């Protein structure tokens, strides 16, 4: 079983360009996606709660000052 973290973004015209936000998130391993979420991070292990909190702090630091709102969700991915 693996885990994925998903981000949904809300941009403001008073903030950074969406392309700049994409660049920042890609720097920490997120990939743009389509569907219910805007970005996905595919964990290479089963992440602990501590891992996800540390990663959320990292996301917060990377997006600081960019004028965006986001929601973060981490789920287990069932492999068939």
Secondary structure, DSSP 8 states (H G I E B T S, - for coil): -EEEEEEEEE--TTS--HHHHHHHHHHTT-EE--SS-SEEEE-SS---HHHHHHHHHHHHHHHTTS--EEEEEEEEE---
